Amino acid sequence: MGYVNGLKCRECGREYPVDPIYVCEFCFGPLEAVYDYKNIKRVLTRKSIEKREKNLWRYKELLPIDGEPQVGLKSGFTPLIKADNLAKVLGIKELYIKDDTVAHPTLSFKDRVVAVAFTKAKEFGFDTVACASTGNLAHSVSAQGAKAGFKRFVFIPATLEQSKIVASLVYEPNLIAVDGNYDEVNRLCSEIANKYKWAFVNINIRPFYAEGSKTMGFEITEQLGWESPDNVVVPCASGSLLTKVWKAFKEFKEIGILKELKTKVFAAQATGCSPISAAIKSGTDVIKPVKPDTVAKSLAIGNPADGFYATQVVRETGGYGEDVSDDEIIEAMKLLAKTEGIFAETAGGVTIATTIKLIEQGKIGGNETTVACITGNGLKTQEALLGHTAEVHHIKPNMNAFEEILEKIAD
Ligand SMILES: *Cc1c(COP(=O)(O)O)cnc(C)c1O
């Protein structure tokens, strides 16, 4: 009863039925869901959406499931915050924060993709789910998999932040820490996915999983009053989120929900892992894999699966890509916190620092509407800030001591 006609290879266009498969057998291109937009247009309108519950499933006809949503029923529809304080500091008129640090069970945008992947995994009849993760996906698969009753295998690089490891372990998945970086974890997982009949959310059911990211784009336009912004800045790991935010805008245009589409899409990366922004800056679409070395571990994918497609979107929309140093990331996390009261993880620092750079370069105009995608909560990566925060005022429990400090603070 869904609206997906089948899967299609992004490279050669060959078509496949709806199955837990992800690459074209002929050209090894990635597969993508193909929708019946004609019929979706009949049921999915601004009016019908507005009547629905405020979660990510309010756009369900544009998500690749056949039956009713089964996972993530309380996830999504995160706030779009008008960031006037931060806009003032940056010297631009209109800045919005798409705030995915809240309103998700595990406080990152990965709950979007997992909600869709798990609903599809149930439709396919899987009893075990798995993932290769840079941290946030591990949380979401562990937590939502517990609630949904799946057996869970979660693979991470062993060097992940301690707080990210604990925040997975509490849900008691089978957590496998691999001696190697994400790209090595991912390669191992591809082999495992070939041998075991598990739903690897970002491998064999990736075409369904990835579509969940579109809900961030749908929400942005709805929350802007059914308009697309002039600019959107998206942090990139594999590059998937960036391509899907753009796809969401295009689909809303296709079915008549958006009258006009004018958005430029900008890619944000950490300099210590910037294969996508490097390709954009040097004017090529050839992604040169790198060995990641950055404080932004959630974005540390050196060989990004959707890197090529991300560069295409950036070029097609007239956007750009930039990258920022670890120091700039930390400063931007602090700036977002002290201007807007939002504690983002390192990836959020990447987005804000990149936005600052793009404004300085004149690539983002002062009179335009810009949305910065903040994708994960700072409580998960507190290590990154150790030694970089303001100091604690430590006193004895009496008035004198307090007033002594007060005088110092006032200076
Ligand atoms: C996974 C992740 C991203 C980017 O994901 P893509 O692989 O590019 O889709 C961005 N921010 C955070 C916090 C993430 O965990």
The ligand as an ORCA input file, in Angstrom:
! r2SCAN-3c Opt
* xyz 0 1
  C      25.974     10.874     10.711
  C      26.005     12.303     11.053
  C      26.004     13.330     10.070
  C      26.132     13.164      8.581
  O      25.719     12.053      8.022
  P      25.863     11.630      6.485
  O      26.615     10.350      6.531
  O      26.595     12.698      5.740
  O      24.467     11.468      6.054
  C      25.939     14.633     10.520
  N      25.899     14.944     11.822
  C      25.905     13.995     12.770
  C      25.874     14.428     14.198
  C      25.934     12.651     12.425
  O      25.946     11.731     13.390
*
